[in-house]
Amino acid sequence: GLDERNDAHAEQIRTRYAALLSKCDAHLGDVLDAFDRHGLWDDTMLIVWTDHGYLLGERDRLWAKNVMPLFDEVARTPFFVHDPRCSAAGARRSALVQPAIDLGPTVLRFFGVEPTERMLGRDLAATIADDTAIREGAIFGYHGAQVNYTDGRHVYLKAPAIIGHDAGVCHA
């Protein structure tokens, strides 16, 4: 029946996604091996980050990334930074960061360049070194969809007003 075909297709997508992740893990391993081989840990910053996760049928059979609200599977992404200026190997940080805007100032300052005044992000050096907080909250979401604000513990979701649609819409 239809459900069997859908289930087989879903399993095929999950298997291919797992293969993609395995390939990414292998290539990251190659990068880490190169750091070891060439002694790069002492003077090279390494950043590993993804911009979003992906739902694979979880959460009542939801798929992909553009699903609201942004569940942890989509919003909480891997973010690892090795900064040779500090010795925090293996340390975990709890301070809120926004990699999409914070990486620019972080990398610029790493190279001794001041970020421009128009850059909204913050340098992560102190957060990496000792978990110094650089903001009280963070904003995330998608253009034209819900905008979310978190203090690290709670999330507030705000939906946009949908103009020209009057049935079942909670206007902003």
C-alpha positions, 0 to 999 in steps of 0.5 A: 500500500501507499504507507509501505511505499512512503515508509520505504522512501523515508528509510531510503532518505534516512539511509542516504542522509546517514551516508552523507553524515558518515562522509562528512565525518570522514572528511573532518577526520582528514582535516584533523589528521592534517592538523596533527601531521603538520602541527597546525594546532599551535597557530591555526583556528579551526571552526566546525559549524552547520547552519541548521539541522534536518528533520527526518520524519521525527515530530509527527513525521515532519521533514526537512528544515523549514518547519515551524516551530524550529525544533532542537533537531533543526535549531541546535547545531554543532559548533566547535572552535579550536582557538590556539590562543587558549588551552580549552581543549575539550571544554564545553561552553554554555554562553549564548552565541550566534555563529552566523554573526559572531564568526566574522568578528572572531576571525577578524580579531584572530588576524589582528583586524578590527571588525567594522562598526556595522558588524552586529556579531561579537568576538568569541575569544573570551567565550572560547577561553572561559565561557564569558557571556557575550549576550543575554539572548539570541535571535533565530528563525527564517525570513518570512516565518517565525522569529524566535528569541531565546535566553538559553532556557526559554524560547519566545516565538513570534509569527509574522502577520499574513496579509490577505489571509483571514482564516485561522491566522494569529496576526502579529 
